[in-house]
Amino acid sequence: MSERVLTPHNKLRVREARLAYALLLPAVVCVTGFMIYPLVYVFLMSVFKTNRLGWLVKFVGLTNFGTVLSDIEFWRVTGRSLLWTTLAVFMKTFLGMVIAMLLNVQFRGQKMARMLFIAPWASSVPISVLLWSWVYNPQFGLLNHTLKITGIWPNPPVWLGYPISGFFAAIWVDIWIGVPFMALVFLSGMQSIPEELYESADMDGVNNFQKFKFITLPSILRIVQISTLLSALWTFNDFNAIYILTGGGPVNSTDILITSIYKNAFVYARFDQAAVMAIITFIILTSLSVVYARYYFKEDV
């Protein structure tokens, strides 16, 4: 076989290909170091016994999975995580839709109202949660002070000191932080709807509810679906609201999976069990994404 002769054009393509690989190399190294390697190591920890430093000591197979799945506290935390996500995402979607419709109406100061409304989402999440922890403070917090001086509740409770009230207080903070994003996304979708559709509906005597049902909602349905999925993924893994407000207490009664994983790994040094819980969380979120994607990309029959 004759040796292949590189033409000037082919030499240029080879140099461009080498340059492209050289430019991609840092990104490949970062992805491998910060994403792929931790995922692989978490999987290894789930099938190994680890010491208190997180080093692999002895291969134990699925023993760690059996330990976690047989723990009743794990199932309580998982159920609480699902309840947390369902309630928070539903309220974010509902309130986001209502607020988007209100902000879509022309009124004086509309731009200023939009800017002010997005502030909770644009602010740092830990700082926002910390501010709410001061609001819930039983002695000098704004909430209890308002309830006392107005006579609505002369002796208000310690909101973060009880399992149920602490759990729902954290849910409200997560909703407060997440609603602006949902409203902003829905509002952008509403503004892309042709105005002629609403004008035709007015000529036919259609009321506002019917406009929303037959024009607005079908037009932004895809946006609602994808934003709800993103909100569910973010909410399921929301560490800040629970940990800053209650620390998972009292007595781990407000823990969700993400805070329980953190505690098992960095408080109790049970890295192998934390790895199992992380893998189960990954499976839950991946399954949700797959089911949602199948529905989202399903072709109309």
C-alpha positions as CSV (number, residue, x, y, z in Angstrom):
1,M,0.0,0.0,0.0
2,S,1.2,3.4,-0.9
3,E,1.8,5.9,2.0
4,R,-0.9,8.4,2.3
5,V,0.3,11.9,1.4
6,L,-1.2,14.8,3.4
7,T,-2.2,17.7,1.2
8,P,-2.0,21.2,2.7
9,H,-5.8,21.1,3.2
10,N,-5.6,17.8,5.1
11,K,-2.7,19.1,7.2
12,L,-4.8,22.1,8.2
13,R,-7.6,19.9,9.2
14,V,-5.3,17.8,11.3
15,R,-3.9,20.9,13.1
16,E,-7.5,22.1,13.7
17,A,-8.5,18.7,15.1
18,R,-5.5,18.7,17.5
19,L,-6.3,22.2,18.6
20,A,-9.9,21.3,19.3
21,Y,-8.8,18.3,21.4
22,A,-6.3,20.5,23.3
23,L,-9.0,23.0,24.0
24,L,-11.4,20.3,25.2
25,L,-8.9,18.6,27.4
26,P,-9.3,21.0,30.4
27,A,-13.0,20.5,30.3
28,V,-12.7,16.7,30.1
29,V,-10.3,16.7,33.1
30,C,-12.7,18.9,35.1
31,V,-15.7,16.8,34.4
32,T,-13.8,13.6,35.2
33,G,-12.3,15.0,38.4
34,F,-15.4,16.8,39.7
35,M,-18.3,14.6,38.4
36,I,-17.3,11.2,37.1
37,Y,-14.8,10.3,39.9
38,P,-17.1,11.3,42.8
39,L,-19.9,9.2,41.2
40,V,-17.7,6.2,40.8
41,Y,-16.3,6.6,44.4
42,V,-19.8,6.9,45.9
43,F,-20.8,3.7,44.1
44,L,-17.7,2.0,45.5
45,M,-18.5,3.2,49.0
46,S,-21.9,1.7,48.8
47,V,-20.5,-1.8,48.3
48,F,-17.6,-1.5,50.7
49,K,-17.3,-1.0,54.4
50,T,-15.7,2.3,55.1
51,N,-13.8,3.7,58.0
52,R,-14.4,7.1,59.7
53,L,-12.3,8.8,57.1
54,G,-14.3,7.5,54.2
55,W,-11.6,5.1,53.0
56,L,-12.6,1.7,51.5
57,V,-11.9,-1.1,54.0
58,K,-13.7,-4.3,53.0
59,F,-15.9,-5.4,50.2
60,V,-19.4,-6.2,51.5
61,G,-21.5,-6.4,48.4
62,L,-25.2,-5.4,49.0
63,T,-24.9,-5.5,52.8
64,N,-25.0,-1.7,53.1
65,F,-28.2,-1.6,50.9
66,G,-29.8,-4.2,53.2
67,T,-28.9,-2.2,56.3
68,V,-30.4,1.0,54.9
69,L,-33.5,-0.5,53.4
70,S,-34.3,-2.4,56.6
71,D,-34.1,0.9,58.6
72,I,-37.6,2.3,59.3
73,E,-36.1,5.8,59.7
74,F,-34.9,5.7,56.1
75,W,-38.4,5.1,54.9
76,R,-39.8,7.9,57.1
77,V,-37.2,10.2,55.7
78,T,-38.0,9.1,52.1
79,G,-41.7,9.6,52.6
80,R,-41.1,13.0,54.1
81,S,-38.9,13.9,51.1
82,L,-41.7,12.9,48.7
83,L,-44.3,14.9,50.7
84,W,-41.9,17.9,50.9
85,T,-41.4,17.8,47.1
86,T,-45.1,17.3,46.2
87,L,-46.4,20.1,48.4
88,A,-43.7,22.6,47.6
89,V,-43.8,22.0,43.8
90,F,-47.6,22.1,43.7
91,M,-47.7,25.4,45.6
92,K,-44.9,26.9,43.6
93,T,-46.7,26.0,40.4
94,F,-50.1,27.3,41.6
95,L,-48.8,30.5,43.1
96,G,-46.4,31.1,40.2
97,M,-49.3,30.8,37.7
98,V,-51.5,33.2,39.7
99,I,-48.7,35.8,40.1
100,A,-47.7,35.5,36.4
101,M,-51.2,36.2,35.3
102,L,-51.3,39.3,37.6
103,L,-48.0,40.6,36.4
104,N,-49.1,40.0,32.8
105,V,-51.8,42.6,33.2
106,Q,-50.9,46.2,32.2
107,F,-50.9,48.5,35.1
108,R,-48.9,51.5,36.4
109,G,-45.6,50.4,38.0
110,Q,-45.7,47.0,36.3
111,K,-41.9,46.9,35.6
112,M,-41.1,47.9,39.2
113,A,-43.4,45.2,40.5
114,R,-41.7,42.5,38.4
115,M,-38.3,43.6,39.6
116,L,-39.3,43.5,43.3
117,F,-41.0,40.2,42.9
118,I,-38.0,38.5,41.5
119,A,-35.8,39.6,44.5
120,P,-36.3,36.5,46.6
121,W,-35.2,34.2,43.8
122,A,-32.2,36.4,42.8
123,S,-31.0,36.7,46.4
124,S,-28.6,34.2,48.0
125,V,-30.6,31.2,49.2
126,P,-28.8,30.7,52.5
127,I,-29.2,34.4,53.3
128,S,-32.9,34.3,52.5
129,V,-33.3,31.2,54.8
130,L,-31.4,32.9,57.5
131,L,-33.7,35.9,57.4
132,W,-36.7,33.6,57.7
133,S,-35.1,31.9,60.7
134,W,-35.1,35.4,62.4
135,V,-38.8,35.9,61.3
136,Y,-39.7,32.5,63.1
137,N,-37.7,33.4,66.2
138,P,-40.1,32.7,69.2
139,Q,-38.9,35.7,71.3
140,F,-38.1,38.6,68.9
141,G,-39.2,37.3,65.5
142,L,-41.5,39.3,63.3
143,L,-44.1,36.6,63.0
144,N,-44.7,36.0,66.7
145,H,-44.5,39.7,67.5
146,T,-47.2,40.4,64.9
147,L,-49.4,37.7,66.3
148,K,-49.1,39.0,69.8
149,I,-49.7,42.7,69.2
150,T,-52.7,42.1,66.9
151,G,-54.2,39.7,69.4
152,I,-54.6,37.0,66.8
153,W,-52.5,34.5,68.9
154,P,-51.4,35.9,72.3
155,N,-49.2,32.9,73.0
156,P,-47.8,31.8,69.6
157,P,-45.7,28.6,69.5
158,V,-42.0,28.0,68.9
159,W,-42.5,27.3,65.2
160,L,-39.2,25.6,64.6
161,G,-39.4,23.6,67.8
162,Y,-42.0,21.1,66.8
163,P,-41.9,18.5,64.0
164,I,-45.1,19.5,62.1
165,S,-44.8,23.3,62.4
166,G,-41.1,23.1,61.7
167,F,-41.6,21.0,58.6
168,F,-44.3,23.3,57.2
169,A,-42.4,26.4,58.1
170,A,-39.5,25.1,56.1
171,I,-41.8,24.3,53.2
172,W,-43.1,27.8,53.2
173,V,-39.6,29.2,53.0
174,D,-38.8,26.9,50.1
175,I,-42.0,28.0,48.3
176,W,-41.2,31.7,49.0
177,I,-37.8,31.3,47.4
178,G,-39.0,29.2,44.4
179,V,-42.2,31.0,43.4
180,P,-40.5,33.9,41.6
181,F,-38.7,31.6,39.2
182,M,-41.9,29.8,38.3
183,A,-43.8,33.0,37.9
184,L,-41.0,34.5,35.7
185,V,-41.0,31.4,33.4
186,F,-44.8,31.3,33.1
187,L,-44.9,35.1,32.5
188,S,-42.4,34.8,29.6
189,G,-44.6,32.1,28.1
190,M,-47.7,34.2,28.4
191,Q,-46.1,37.1,26.7
192,S,-45.4,34.9,23.7
193,I,-49.1,34.2,23.1
194,P,-50.5,36.2,20.2
195,E,-52.8,38.9,21.4
196,E,-55.1,38.2,18.5
197,L,-56.3,35.0,20.2
198,Y,-57.5,37.0,23.2
199,E,-59.1,39.7,21.0
200,S,-61.0,37.0,19.1
201,A,-62.1,35.5,22.4
202,D,-63.4,38.9,23.6
203,M,-65.5,39.2,20.4
204,D,-67.0,35.8,21.1
205,G,-67.9,36.8,24.7
206,V,-65.5,34.4,26.4
207,N,-64.9,35.1,30.1
208,N,-61.4,35.2,31.8
209,F,-61.6,31.7,33.1
210,Q,-62.3,30.3,29.7
211,K,-59.5,32.3,28.2
212,F,-57.1,30.8,30.7
213,K,-58.5,27.2,30.1
214,F,-58.6,27.2,26.3
215,I,-55.9,29.8,25.4
216,T,-53.4,30.5,28.1
217,L,-52.8,27.1,29.6
218,P,-52.6,25.1,26.4
219,S,-50.2,27.6,24.9
220,I,-47.7,27.4,27.9
221,L,-48.3,23.7,28.8
222,R,-44.9,22.6,27.6
223,I,-43.3,25.4,29.7
224,V,-45.3,24.4,32.7
225,Q,-44.2,20.7,32.3
226,I,-40.5,21.4,32.0
227,S,-40.4,24.0,34.8
228,T,-42.3,21.7,37.1
229,L,-39.8,19.0,36.5
230,L,-36.9,21.3,37.2
231,S,-38.6,22.6,40.3
232,A,-39.2,19.0,41.5
233,L,-35.5,18.1,41.1
234,W,-34.3,21.2,42.8
235,T,-36.8,20.9,45.7
236,F,-36.1,17.2,46.3
237,N,-32.4,18.2,46.8
238,D,-33.0,21.5,48.7
239,F,-30.6,21.3,51.6
240,N,-30.6,24.9,52.8
241,A,-34.2,25.4,54.0
242,I,-34.3,22.4,56.3
243,Y,-30.7,22.4,57.6
244,I,-30.5,26.2,58.3
245,L,-34.0,26.4,59.8
246,T,-34.2,23.2,61.9
247,G,-31.0,21.2,61.3
248,G,-33.4,18.3,60.7
249,G,-34.7,18.5,64.2
250,P,-36.2,18.2,66.6
251,V,-34.8,14.6,66.9
252,N,-34.4,14.3,63.1
253,S,-38.2,14.7,62.7
254,T,-37.8,17.2,59.8
255,D,-35.0,15.5,57.9
256,I,-35.4,14.8,54.2
257,L,-33.1,12.6,52.2
258,I,-30.5,15.2,51.4
259,T,-30.0,16.4,55.0
260,S,-30.0,12.8,56.2
261,I,-27.3,11.9,53.7
262,Y,-25.2,14.9,55.0
263,K,-25.7,13.8,58.6
264,N,-24.8,10.2,58.0
265,A,-21.6,11.2,56.1
266,F,-20.3,14.2,58.0
267,V,-21.9,13.9,61.4
268,Y,-22.1,10.2,62.1
269,A,-19.2,9.2,59.7
270,R,-21.3,6.4,58.2
271,F,-20.1,7.1,54.7
272,D,-21.1,3.7,53.3
273,Q,-24.8,4.2,54.3
274,A,-24.7,7.8,53.1
275,A,-23.5,6.5,49.7
276,V,-26.4,4.0,49.6
277,M,-28.9,6.8,50.3
278,A,-27.2,9.0,47.7
279,I,-27.6,6.2,45.1
280,I,-31.2,5.7,46.0
281,T,-31.8,9.4,45.7
282,F,-30.1,9.4,42.3
283,I,-32.4,6.5,41.2
284,I,-35.5,8.3,42.3
285,L,-34.7,11.5,40.5
286,T,-33.5,9.7,37.4
287,S,-36.7,7.6,37.3
288,L,-38.8,10.8,37.7
289,S,-36.8,12.5,34.9
290,V,-37.3,9.5,32.6
291,V,-41.0,9.2,33.2
292,Y,-41.4,12.9,32.7
293,A,-39.3,12.9,29.5
294,R,-41.4,10.1,28.0
295,Y,-44.5,12.0,28.7
296,Y,-43.0,15.3,27.5
297,F,-41.7,14.0,24.2
298,K,-44.6,11.7,23.6
299,E,-46.1,12.4,20.2
300,D,-49.7,13.3,19.9
301,V,-51.8,10.3,18.7
